[in-house]
Amino acid sequence: MEPKNSPYYLGNDDVLPTVLSLKHHSSVINIELPWDANMGDLIDAFVGACVSVTFHQDGVLKAMKEYVESYLPDEIYETQ
C-alpha cells in the first residue's frame, strides 16, 4: 500500500480509492480503502462493516467459512 503521505493513498482524479458500501435496514456503511487494497483489506473491511450494522463477528466469520467450504474443492484442504 501507498504511505499515508502519498498523493495516491486514497486515490485522486486518476486513481480512485476502493470503496465498499453496505446498507442494512436504515444503516449505511461506506468504507474507503487505498486504491491498491488487497483481498485481505477488503475482507477485513467487509467484516467490520457487518459488525457495524449489528451482525456478530463470530456469525459473519462462520458464514464466510461455510461459503468458502461450499465453493472450494476438498483437494485444496488436503494439500495444506
N, C-alpha and C positions, 0 to 999 in steps of 0.2 A: 504494500500500500504506500501511497504517497505520504510524506511527512505532513503534519498539520499546517505548516507554514508554506506549503506548495500551492501555487495558484490552481492546481488541478485536484486538490484534496477532495472537495465535494463537487468537482466539476466546474465548468464555466460555459460560455456560449458555444464552444466547440466540443467540449467533453462534458456531457451531463452526468449528474450523480445517478446512482442506482436508487430507486425509490420503491419501497414496499408499503402497501396500504392495506389495512384490514378494517372492515366495517362489520360490526356485530351489534344488532339492535340499534341503540342510539349512540354507541361509542364508535369513534373513528380514530384509528391509529395510523399515522403516517411516519415512516422512518426513512430518513435519507442516509445513505451509505456512500462512502467514496466510490468513484466511478469504477475502480478496479476491485471492488469487493469480490471475495471468492464464495464458494458454496457454504463453507463453514460460517462466514459472516452472515450470509442470508438465512441460514438455518437458525443461528443464534437470534437474529432479529425477529424471525417468524415466531419462535418460541416465546421471546419476550413480548411480542405483540399479543399473542394468545393469552398469556398470563395477565397482560394489562387489561384485557376485556373480560376477565374473571374465570378463564379456564385454569385448572390446576396444572402446575408444571408436570407432575407425575403422569397425569392423564394425557397431556399433549405428547410426552415422550413415549408412553406406552402405545398410543395410536400411531406415532411415527414408526416405532419398531414393528408393529403389526403390518403397516403399509409396506415397509421395506421387505419384510419376510414374505409377503404375498407376491411381490414382483421379482425378487431375486431368486435365481435357481439355487437349489440346495448345494450344488457343487461349489459355489463360491465360498460357503462356510467351511467346507471340508478342506480347502487348500490353505486355510489360515492357521 
